[in-house]
């Protein structure tokens, strides 16, 4: 499958979604598989059985049978949680995680119950927690559980699916682990919009799903029509928020990485501007001030930086510009080498998007990323309110988002 997400809205996919929506409305549900490199069309819709059960297909879980439309779902990756939120099904969500918190959701009066036991505890995922959640579906990749916790094997997965609920998920946020490569994720994992389509099928939300995919398609078209073509794309050095400039420790990330966490950069067409491309780094991309000065990017973006000041970081949900500056900018300004960096001298050490994103968060982050790279075209970023954009500069209609979530389509 091509990792260029601008392909996600190809006519065959959109036609299929409309066909699938009509089938759902008639009492049937569509199965949907991720596309291969050949651009093959999704599988044909499958009929529900007399008892109301139905199957939906997606890599890597293949065909999954549901006894009925889930009334509760447990997630781990918050990009998948955002898919549920985007479909207006927040009341079904069971998670304690806050990776995409009030920064995005408060503006639509969205809140969810976070009083659930964490799936990740003491370096693993205890099986009893899955029983405690007891949802109708786990929107979690079972391969991820086995990769991260050696106590799990296929028999444990089968036990939970038999006694609690099916697993339906794909760890498609970041696709670079050895276990993912061995199992074909780079070629077969669904993109975020493709995964969203299957979640929409599972939750029987064809109208909201189609509305979101239309909005995504229109946003992408607007973005492409306005990206400057003068060849002046600034170079960017993307560092993880786990970096510690005060200690001279930076964790480089690569824009070419597959998975939905880099989707805004692919959609903006700036992957080739990656200052770290081809640069040798240590474990987890660790590097230092000397290497930072060697690549000397025009912009230094902090991955997950937009959530600095969020509930996750102990804040109140709004981006905290002062905290961001103290944690990432000031140490560079005070370092003999760091102060020589072009991005530091020109005030372009900036908060980058969070990695976790479904349709709602991605819409805001696509717009944010455009403003980070091309402020002359898309508007200057207001660091006190980075998601507040003058109406004339908005790439999508906020009221339409609210209407989709509320079902006023």
C-alpha positions as CSV (number, residue, x, y, z in Angstrom):
1,X,0.0,0.0,0.0
2,X,1.3,3.5,-0.8
3,X,1.9,5.5,2.4
4,X,1.0,8.7,0.7
5,X,-2.3,9.4,2.5
6,X,-3.5,11.7,-0.2
7,X,-4.5,8.5,-2.0
8,X,-7.0,7.6,0.7
9,X,-9.8,9.4,-1.0
10,X,-9.5,7.6,-4.3
11,X,-12.8,7.2,-6.2
12,X,-13.0,3.4,-5.6
13,X,-12.7,4.0,-1.8
14,X,-15.4,6.7,-1.8
15,X,-17.7,4.8,-4.1
16,X,-17.3,1.8,-1.8
17,X,-18.1,3.8,1.3
18,X,-21.3,5.1,-0.3
19,X,-22.2,1.6,-1.3
20,X,-21.4,0.2,2.2
21,X,-23.5,3.0,3.8
22,X,-26.5,2.0,1.7
23,X,-26.1,-1.6,2.7
24,X,-25.8,-0.8,6.4
25,X,-29.0,1.3,6.1
26,X,-30.7,-1.7,4.7
27,X,-29.8,-3.9,7.6
28,X,-26.4,-5.3,6.4
29,X,-22.9,-4.3,7.3
30,X,-19.9,-4.0,5.0
31,X,-16.6,-5.7,5.6
32,X,-13.5,-3.6,4.6
33,X,-9.9,-4.6,4.2
34,X,-6.8,-2.4,3.9
35,X,-5.6,-2.0,0.3
36,X,-2.4,-3.6,-1.0
37,X,0.3,-2.0,-3.0
38,X,-1.6,-2.9,-6.2
39,X,-4.4,-0.6,-5.1
40,X,-6.9,-3.4,-5.0
41,X,-10.5,-2.5,-4.0
42,X,-11.9,-3.5,-0.6
43,X,-13.7,-6.8,-0.2
44,X,-17.4,-7.0,-0.9
45,X,-19.9,-6.2,1.9
46,X,-20.9,-9.3,3.9
47,X,-24.4,-10.1,5.1
48,X,-25.4,-10.1,8.7
49,X,-26.8,-13.3,10.0
50,X,-30.3,-14.0,11.3
51,X,-29.1,-13.5,14.9
52,X,-27.8,-10.0,14.1
53,X,-24.1,-10.8,14.1
54,X,-21.8,-9.6,11.3
55,X,-18.2,-9.7,10.2
56,X,-15.8,-6.9,9.3
57,X,-12.4,-7.4,7.8
58,X,-9.1,-5.5,8.4
59,X,-5.4,-6.3,8.6
60,X,-4.0,-7.8,10.8
61,X,-7.1,-9.3,12.4
62,X,-8.7,-10.5,9.2
63,X,-12.4,-11.2,9.5
64,X,-13.8,-10.4,12.9
65,X,-17.3,-11.4,13.9
66,X,-19.5,-9.1,16.1
67,X,-22.6,-10.4,17.8
68,X,-24.1,-6.9,17.4
69,X,-23.1,-3.2,17.3
70,X,-20.8,-2.7,20.2
71,X,-22.2,-0.6,23.1
72,X,-18.7,-0.2,24.7
73,X,-15.2,-0.3,23.3
74,X,-11.8,-0.3,24.9
75,X,-8.9,1.4,23.2
76,X,-5.2,1.9,23.8
77,X,-4.0,4.0,20.9
78,X,-5.7,7.4,21.2
79,X,-5.8,7.8,17.5
80,X,-8.4,5.0,17.5
81,X,-10.2,6.6,20.4
82,X,-10.4,9.7,18.3
83,X,-12.1,7.7,15.6
84,X,-14.8,6.7,18.1
85,X,-15.1,10.3,19.3
86,X,-15.4,11.6,15.7
87,X,-18.3,9.2,15.1
88,X,-20.2,10.8,18.0
89,X,-19.8,7.6,20.1
90,X,-17.8,9.0,23.0
91,X,-20.1,7.4,25.5
92,X,-18.9,4.0,24.3
93,X,-15.3,4.8,25.0
94,X,-13.4,3.0,27.8
95,X,-9.9,4.3,28.3
96,X,-7.8,6.1,31.0
97,X,-5.5,7.7,28.4
98,X,-5.3,11.4,27.7
99,X,-2.9,11.7,24.8
100,X,-5.4,13.7,22.7
101,X,-7.1,15.6,25.5
102,X,-9.1,18.8,26.1
103,X,-7.0,20.9,23.8
104,X,-9.0,19.5,20.9
105,X,-12.2,18.2,22.5
106,X,-13.2,21.1,24.8
107,X,-14.1,23.3,21.9
108,X,-16.9,20.8,21.0
109,X,-17.9,20.1,24.7
110,X,-16.6,16.6,24.3
111,X,-15.7,14.7,27.5
112,X,-15.4,11.0,28.3
113,X,-15.1,8.8,31.3
114,X,-11.4,8.3,32.1
115,X,-12.0,6.4,35.3
116,X,-10.9,3.1,33.8
117,X,-7.9,1.0,34.9
118,X,-4.9,1.4,32.6
119,X,-4.2,-1.5,30.3
120,X,-0.4,-0.9,30.7
121,X,0.7,-1.6,34.3
122,X,4.0,-2.4,35.8
123,X,5.7,-3.0,32.5
124,X,3.0,-5.1,31.0
125,X,-0.7,-5.6,30.2
126,X,-2.2,-7.8,32.9
127,X,-4.9,-10.1,31.5
128,X,-7.2,-9.5,34.4
129,X,-7.5,-5.8,33.3
130,X,-9.1,-6.9,30.1
131,X,-11.7,-8.8,32.0
132,X,-12.2,-5.7,34.3
133,X,-12.9,-3.5,31.3
134,X,-15.3,-6.1,29.8
135,X,-16.3,-4.2,26.7
136,X,-18.1,-5.4,23.6
137,X,-15.0,-4.8,21.5
138,X,-11.3,-4.1,22.0
139,X,-10.1,-1.6,19.4
140,X,-6.6,-2.9,20.0
141,X,-4.1,-4.8,17.8
142,X,-3.6,-8.2,19.5
143,X,-0.1,-8.4,17.9
144,X,0.9,-5.2,19.8
145,X,0.0,-6.9,23.1
146,X,2.1,-9.9,22.4
147,X,5.0,-7.7,21.2
148,X,5.0,-5.6,24.3
149,X,4.2,-8.2,26.9
150,X,6.0,-11.6,26.8
151,X,3.4,-13.1,29.2
152,X,0.9,-13.1,26.3
153,X,0.7,-15.6,23.5
154,X,-2.0,-16.6,20.9
155,X,-3.8,-18.8,23.5
156,X,-4.3,-15.7,25.7
157,X,-5.7,-13.7,22.8
158,X,-8.1,-16.5,22.0
159,X,-9.2,-16.7,25.6
160,X,-10.1,-13.0,25.8
161,X,-11.9,-13.1,22.5
162,X,-13.9,-16.1,23.5
163,X,-14.7,-15.0,27.1
164,X,-14.8,-11.2,26.8
165,X,-14.8,-9.6,23.3
166,X,-13.1,-9.6,20.0
167,X,-9.9,-7.7,19.2
168,X,-10.3,-5.3,16.2
169,X,-7.3,-3.0,15.7
170,X,-4.0,-2.3,14.0
171,X,-1.0,-0.7,15.4
172,X,-0.6,1.7,12.5
173,X,0.5,4.8,14.3
174,X,4.2,4.0,13.8
175,X,5.3,1.1,11.6
176,X,9.0,0.4,12.1
177,X,9.4,-2.3,14.7
178,X,10.9,-5.6,13.7
179,X,7.8,-7.5,14.6
180,X,5.7,-5.3,12.3
181,X,8.1,-5.7,9.4
182,X,8.1,-9.5,9.8
183,X,4.3,-9.5,9.7
184,X,3.9,-7.2,6.6
185,X,2.7,-4.1,8.3
186,X,4.6,-1.7,6.0
187,X,2.7,-3.1,3.0
188,X,-0.6,-4.1,4.5
189,X,-1.5,-1.8,7.5
190,X,-4.5,0.5,6.8
191,X,-3.9,4.2,6.7
192,X,-5.8,6.3,9.3
193,X,-8.8,7.0,7.0
194,X,-9.0,3.4,5.9
195,X,-8.9,2.2,9.5
196,X,-11.6,4.8,10.3
197,X,-13.8,3.4,7.6
198,X,-13.7,0.0,9.3
199,X,-14.4,1.4,12.7
200,X,-17.3,3.3,11.2
201,X,-18.6,-0.1,9.9
202,X,-18.1,-1.8,13.2
203,X,-20.1,1.0,15.0
204,X,-22.7,1.1,12.3
205,X,-22.1,4.8,11.5
206,X,-22.1,5.0,7.7
207,X,-23.4,8.6,7.4
208,X,-20.9,10.1,9.9
209,X,-18.1,8.1,8.4
210,X,-18.9,9.3,4.8
211,X,-19.2,12.9,6.1
212,X,-15.8,12.8,7.7
213,X,-14.2,11.2,4.7
214,X,-15.7,14.0,2.5
215,X,-14.4,16.6,4.9
216,X,-11.0,15.0,4.9
217,X,-11.0,14.9,1.1
218,X,-12.0,18.6,0.8
219,X,-9.4,19.7,3.4
220,X,-6.7,17.8,1.5
221,X,-7.7,19.5,-1.8
222,X,-7.7,22.9,-0.2
223,X,-4.3,22.2,1.3
224,X,-2.8,21.1,-2.0
225,X,-4.2,24.0,-3.8
226,X,-2.4,26.5,-1.5
227,X,1.0,24.9,-0.8
228,X,3.6,27.2,-2.2
229,X,5.4,25.7,-5.3
230,X,8.4,28.1,-5.3
231,X,10.7,25.4,-3.9
232,X,11.3,27.3,-0.6
233,X,10.2,24.6,1.8
234,X,12.1,25.1,5.0
235,X,14.2,22.2,6.3
236,X,12.9,20.6,9.5
237,X,14.5,18.7,12.3
238,X,11.7,16.7,14.2
239,X,12.7,15.8,17.7
240,X,10.6,13.7,20.2
241,X,9.2,15.5,23.2
242,X,11.3,13.1,25.3
243,X,14.3,15.1,24.3
244,X,16.2,17.0,27.0
245,X,17.9,20.1,25.6
246,X,19.2,21.0,29.1
247,X,21.2,17.7,29.0
248,X,22.1,18.0,25.4
249,X,20.0,14.9,24.5
250,X,17.8,14.9,21.4
251,X,15.8,12.1,19.9
252,X,15.5,12.5,16.2
253,X,12.4,11.3,14.3
254,X,12.1,10.8,10.6
255,X,9.4,12.3,8.5
256,X,9.6,9.4,6.1
257,X,8.4,6.9,8.8
258,X,5.2,5.1,7.9
259,X,2.1,5.3,10.1
260,X,-0.5,7.9,10.9
261,X,1.7,9.9,13.3
262,X,3.6,11.4,10.3
263,X,0.4,12.0,8.2
264,X,0.4,15.8,8.4
265,X,3.9,16.0,7.0
266,X,3.2,13.6,4.2
267,X,0.0,15.5,3.3
268,X,1.9,18.8,3.3
269,X,4.5,17.3,1.0
270,X,7.5,18.2,3.2
271,X,9.0,14.7,3.8
272,X,11.9,15.6,1.6
273,X,12.7,18.6,3.8
274,X,13.7,16.3,6.7
275,X,17.1,17.5,8.0
276,X,17.7,14.2,9.7
277,X,17.2,12.1,6.5
278,X,20.3,9.8,6.2
279,X,21.9,11.1,9.4
280,X,23.2,8.3,11.7
281,X,21.9,8.5,15.2
282,X,22.0,6.3,18.3
283,X,19.4,4.1,19.9
284,X,15.9,5.5,19.5
285,X,17.3,8.3,17.3
286,X,19.4,9.8,20.1
287,X,21.7,12.6,19.0
288,X,23.5,15.7,20.4
289,X,24.0,19.4,19.9
290,X,27.0,18.8,17.6
291,X,24.8,16.8,15.2
292,X,22.0,19.3,15.5
293,X,24.3,22.0,14.4
294,X,25.7,19.8,11.6
295,X,22.2,19.4,10.0
296,X,21.1,22.9,11.2
297,X,17.4,22.8,10.2
298,X,15.4,26.0,9.5
299,X,12.7,24.7,11.9
300,X,13.0,22.5,14.9
301,X,9.7,20.9,15.7
302,X,9.0,19.1,18.9
303,X,6.9,16.0,18.3
304,X,3.9,15.9,20.7
305,X,4.8,19.6,21.5
306,X,1.2,20.8,21.0
307,X,0.1,18.8,24.0
308,X,2.6,20.5,26.3
309,X,0.4,22.0,29.0
310,X,-2.3,19.4,28.4
311,X,-3.8,17.2,31.1
312,X,-1.3,14.6,30.2
313,X,1.5,17.0,31.2
314,X,-0.2,18.1,34.4
315,X,-1.8,21.2,32.8
316,X,-5.3,22.4,32.3
317,X,-5.7,21.2,28.7
318,X,-4.6,24.4,26.9
319,X,-1.2,24.6,25.2
320,X,1.3,26.2,27.6
321,X,3.6,28.4,25.6
322,X,5.6,29.4,28.7
323,X,6.2,25.8,29.7
324,X,7.1,24.9,26.2
325,X,9.7,27.7,26.0
326,X,11.2,26.8,29.4
327,X,11.5,23.1,28.5
328,X,12.7,23.2,24.9
329,X,13.8,26.7,23.9
330,X,15.6,28.3,26.8
331,X,18.1,25.4,27.2
332,X,19.0,25.7,23.6
333,X,19.4,29.5,23.8
334,X,21.7,29.1,26.9
335,X,23.9,26.4,25.3
336,X,27.1,27.5,23.5
337,X,26.3,25.2,20.5
338,X,22.5,25.4,20.7
339,X,22.5,29.1,20.5
340,X,24.2,28.9,17.1
341,X,21.3,26.9,15.6
342,X,19.4,28.7,12.9
343,X,16.1,27.7,14.3
344,X,17.1,29.0,17.7
345,X,18.4,32.3,16.4
346,X,15.3,32.9,14.3
347,X,12.8,31.8,16.9
348,X,11.6,28.8,15.0
349,X,11.7,26.1,17.7
350,X,8.1,25.2,17.5
351,X,5.5,22.8,19.0
352,X,4.7,20.0,16.5
353,X,1.6,17.9,16.3
354,X,0.8,15.0,18.6
355,X,1.3,11.6,17.2
356,X,-2.2,10.2,18.1
357,X,-4.8,11.4,15.7
358,X,-8.1,10.2,14.2
359,X,-10.2,12.4,11.9
360,X,-11.0,15.2,14.4
361,X,-7.5,15.7,15.7
362,X,-5.9,15.2,12.3
363,X,-8.0,18.0,10.8
364,X,-6.7,20.5,13.3
365,X,-3.2,19.2,13.1
366,X,-3.1,19.4,9.3
367,X,-4.1,23.0,9.6
368,X,-1.5,23.6,12.4
369,X,1.3,22.0,10.4
370,X,0.5,24.1,7.4
371,X,0.8,27.2,9.6
372,X,4.1,26.0,11.1
373,X,5.7,25.6,7.7
374,X,4.1,28.3,5.6
375,X,2.8,31.1,7.8
376,X,2.8,33.6,4.9
377,X,0.2,31.5,3.1
378,X,-1.8,29.9,6.0
379,X,-1.4,32.5,8.7
380,X,0.9,33.1,11.7
381,X,0.6,30.8,14.7
382,X,-0.7,32.4,17.9
383,X,1.3,30.6,20.6
384,X,-1.3,31.5,23.3
385,X,-4.0,29.7,21.3
386,X,-2.4,27.6,18.5
387,X,-5.7,26.0,17.4
388,X,-7.6,29.3,17.1
389,X,-7.4,30.3,13.5
390,X,-9.1,33.3,11.9
391,X,-12.0,32.2,9.8
392,X,-10.5,33.4,6.6
393,X,-7.5,31.1,7.2
394,X,-9.4,28.0,8.3
395,X,-9.0,24.9,6.1
396,X,-12.2,23.3,7.4
397,X,-15.5,24.4,8.9
398,X,-15.6,24.0,12.7
399,X,-19.4,24.0,12.7
400,X,-19.5,21.2,10.2
401,X,-17.3,19.1,12.5
402,X,-19.7,19.8,15.4
403,X,-22.6,18.8,13.2
404,X,-21.0,15.5,12.1
405,X,-20.3,14.6,15.7
406,X,-23.8,15.5,16.8
407,X,-25.4,13.6,13.9
408,X,-26.7,16.8,12.1
409,X,-25.5,15.7,8.7
